[in-house]
Amino acid sequence: MRASRVAAGYGARVAIAESGRFGGTCVNVGCIPKKLFSYAAHFREDFGIAASFGWTASEPRFDWPVLLANKDREIARLNGVYERLLVNAGVTIHRGRATVRDPHAVEVDGKTSTARHILVATGAWPRLPAIPGSEHAITSNDAFFLEQLPQRALVVGGGYIAVEFASIFNGLGVATTLAYRGARLLRGFDAELGTRLAAEMAKKGVDIRLQANPARIANDHHVTFEDGVRERFDLVMFATGRVPNTKGLGLEQAGVRLAADGAVVVDPYSSSSVDSIWAIGDVTNRLNLTPVATAEGMWLARTLFHGEPTPVDHENVPTAVFGNPNLSCVGLSEETARERFGAVEIYKTSFRALKDSLSASEERTFMKLVVDAASQRVVGAHMIGPDAGEIIQGIAIAVKLGATKAQFDATIGIHPTAAEEFVTLRERVA
Ligand SMILES: Cc1cc2nc3c(=O)[nH]c(=O)nc-3n(C[C@H](O)[C@H](O)[C@H](O)COP(=O)(O)OP(=O)(O)OC[C@H]3O[C@@H](n4cnc5c(N)ncnc54)[C@H](O)[C@@H]3O)c2cc1C
């Protein structure tokens, strides 16, 4: 979408092929409906906290079909917005599944079009583990369209999609188990975050089982775990990774090199091994986030049609996990910073948010700064707590610009907020 529109804006003649709905994974079965569900799930606690501020209301009741219908209406609206954006930009739309026929030809529904450049931006698809009965489980693609909420759900995985859906189900009143084969949630994030997040989610009622992995699933959703434990759930959801969408696309026949996982292998300019074929977004399996995919699209349009060769920049990309509580970070984990710089300084804090102080909520907000000892630059910022995603976006600008700890400290905080802690962290803990 973004590459098409920006390229057309630079004067290129552009056609787009789409086999699904406009907006891709993010709009239809990713970020947007997920965040709507996440808002819905958070209300359970908000009702509880409201009581501590003196509010009384009748016993809250949750109606899943209402949420589903409202979500579907909003997504349909966005599909229309996206299509109109393309039409207004002068992009020709081909509806249907595209296959690459040769380095300059693409076929959609038996009709072949030729082009100087072909851009592959076909995204990724959930991967189910190869265990007996995995066909009885759902993936995130299905979770957005469940006819009814289960009473007991098992979410399998330790990445952000698993964490987010476990929090959503739990918040909506489903007895939720999160099983992950690893020893810590959120591999690749700062190690402390995964451990702390698991503890916070457990406080809220999610049954977190680490080093637990299903071995098979019966058709009545009895799950047998690798350690022999057998248990029945009403719904099993796998969030166990995603594979780049290149199967049957004709790329290998056209000479495009694919990695072992099927990702299109690209150089920093998103060029594949075939000069006229380019690839961006999840299909390249670099940094699988929507704003990264759209930025890659804009950089490529600039490279091809604006005379300004622009390599991708994946440094200091902020990210958030919209579980309950929220989690976010930018820059390096403590572990990676130690590997890269040797000496690092660590500042952190953990506290109860003011909004929770009148209630029985046990939730603790956590913040951490990682500083390169030699340059004194803040190279990592991490947070668990309300609005973590909103807060880290501003911090990301400072980290991207290479701000030092002293510059963080010279910034006046906004009181009383949680965010002010990022500029008042004085005590070094390591
Ligand atoms: C549950 C979930 C939650 C997520 N939450 C977030 C989040 O909160 N924040 C965030 O930044 N990222 C999030 N992501 C990741 C984000 O959705 C992806 O990084 C982003 O959508 C990648 O964009 P893309 O353009 O590469 O691919 P996609 O958005 O997957 O788009 C690919 C498009 O290509 C079409 N297509 C595929 N094959 C063909 C073909 N042969 N012919 C024609 N059309 C084809 C598909 O229909 C699709 O529309 C989430 C993902 C999931 C699954």
The ligand as a Tripos MOL2 file, in Angstrom:
@<TRIPOS>MOLECULE
LIG
   53    58     1     0     0
SMALL
NO_CHARGES

@<TRIPOS>ATOM
      1 C1         -1.8980  -10.9010   15.6190 C.3       1 LIG1
      2 C2         -0.9020   -9.8980   15.1130 C.ar      1 LIG1
      3 C3         -0.7260   -8.7090   15.7880 C.ar      1 LIG1
      4 C4          0.1910   -7.7730   15.3410 C.ar      1 LIG1
      5 N1          0.3230   -6.6160   16.0340 N.ar      1 LIG1
      6 C5          1.2030   -5.6790   15.6140 C.ar      1 LIG1
      7 C6          1.3310   -4.4490   16.3070 C.ar      1 LIG1
      8 O1          0.6540   -4.2110   17.3110 O.2       1 LIG1
      9 N2          2.2100   -3.5420   15.8350 N.ar      1 LIG1
     10 C7          2.9690   -3.7750   14.7280 C.ar      1 LIG1
     11 O2          3.7450   -2.9060   14.3250 O.2       1 LIG1
     12 N3          2.8900   -4.9510   14.0490 N.ar      1 LIG1
     13 C8          2.0130   -5.9020   14.4750 C.ar      1 LIG1
     14 N4          1.8880   -7.0710   13.7630 N.ar      1 LIG1
     15 C9          2.7690   -7.2970   12.6200 C.3       1 LIG1
     16 C10         2.2450   -6.5870   11.3780 C.3       1 LIG1
     17 O3          0.8960   -6.9720   11.1480 O.3       1 LIG1
     18 C11         3.1040   -6.9430   10.1760 C.3       1 LIG1
     19 O4          4.4430   -6.6540   10.4700 O.3       1 LIG1
     20 C12         2.6900   -6.1300    8.9400 C.3       1 LIG1
     21 O5          1.3400   -6.3570    8.6300 O.3       1 LIG1
     22 C13         3.5820   -6.5120    7.7660 C.3       1 LIG1
     23 O6          3.1560   -5.8400    6.6270 O.3       1 LIG1
     24 P1          3.4380   -6.4490    5.1820 P.3       1 LIG1
     25 O7          2.9700   -5.4240    4.2210 O.co2     1 LIG1
     26 O8          4.8040   -6.9600    5.0920 O.co2     1 LIG1
     27 O9          2.5010   -7.7520    5.0840 O.3       1 LIG1
     28 P2          0.9420   -7.9480    5.3000 P.3       1 LIG1
     29 O10         0.3570   -6.8850    6.1290 O.co2     1 LIG1
     30 O11         0.7890   -9.3660    5.7580 O.co2     1 LIG1
     31 O12         0.3370   -7.7980    3.8510 O.3       1 LIG1
     32 C14         0.5360   -8.7390    2.8540 C.3       1 LIG1
     33 C15        -0.6260   -8.6310    1.8740 C.3       1 LIG1
     34 O13        -0.3130   -9.4000    0.7290 O.3       1 LIG1
     35 C16        -1.4690  -10.0960    0.3090 C.3       1 LIG1
     36 N5         -0.9990  -11.2490   -0.4480 N.ar      1 LIG1
     37 C17        -0.2540  -12.2830   -0.0120 C.ar      1 LIG1
     38 N6          0.0580  -13.1150   -1.0210 N.ar      1 LIG1
     39 C18        -0.5070  -12.5770   -2.1470 C.ar      1 LIG1
     40 C19        -0.5340  -12.9540   -3.5050 C.ar      1 LIG1
     41 N7          0.0980  -14.0350   -3.9510 N.pl3     1 LIG1
     42 N8         -1.2130  -12.1620   -4.3730 N.ar      1 LIG1
     43 C20        -1.8460  -11.0450   -3.9500 C.ar      1 LIG1
     44 N9         -1.8540  -10.6320   -2.6830 N.ar      1 LIG1
     45 C21        -1.1870  -11.3850   -1.7890 C.ar      1 LIG1
     46 C22        -2.1830  -10.4410    1.5960 C.3       1 LIG1
     47 O14        -3.5520  -10.6780    1.3680 O.3       1 LIG1
     48 C23        -1.9290   -9.1950    2.4270 C.3       1 LIG1
     49 O15        -2.9530   -8.2370    2.2600 O.3       1 LIG1
     50 C24         0.9640   -8.0320   14.1770 C.ar      1 LIG1
     51 C25         0.7870   -9.2240   13.4750 C.ar      1 LIG1
     52 C26        -0.1400  -10.1440   13.9370 C.ar      1 LIG1
     53 C27        -0.3250  -11.4210   13.1770 C.3       1 LIG1
@<TRIPOS>BOND
     1     1     2 1
     2     2     3 ar
     3     2    52 ar
     4     3     4 ar
     5     4     5 ar
     6     4    50 ar
     7     5     6 ar
     8     6     7 ar
     9     6    13 1
    10     7     8 2
    11     7     9 ar
    12     9    10 ar
    13    10    11 2
    14    10    12 ar
    15    12    13 ar
    16    13    14 ar
    17    14    15 1
    18    14    50 ar
    19    15    16 1
    20    16    17 1
    21    16    18 1
    22    18    19 1
    23    18    20 1
    24    20    21 1
    25    20    22 1
    26    22    23 1
    27    23    24 1
    28    24    25 2
    29    24    26 1
    30    24    27 1
    31    27    28 1
    32    28    29 2
    33    28    30 1
    34    28    31 1
    35    31    32 1
    36    32    33 1
    37    33    34 1
    38    33    48 1
    39    34    35 1
    40    35    36 1
    41    35    46 1
    42    36    37 ar
    43    36    45 ar
    44    37    38 ar
    45    38    39 ar
    46    39    40 ar
    47    39    45 ar
    48    40    41 1
    49    40    42 ar
    50    42    43 ar
    51    43    44 ar
    52    44    45 ar
    53    46    47 1
    54    46    48 1
    55    48    49 1
    56    50    51 ar
    57    51    52 ar
    58    52    53 1
@<TRIPOS>SUBSTRUCTURE
     1 LIG1         1 GROUP 0 **** ****
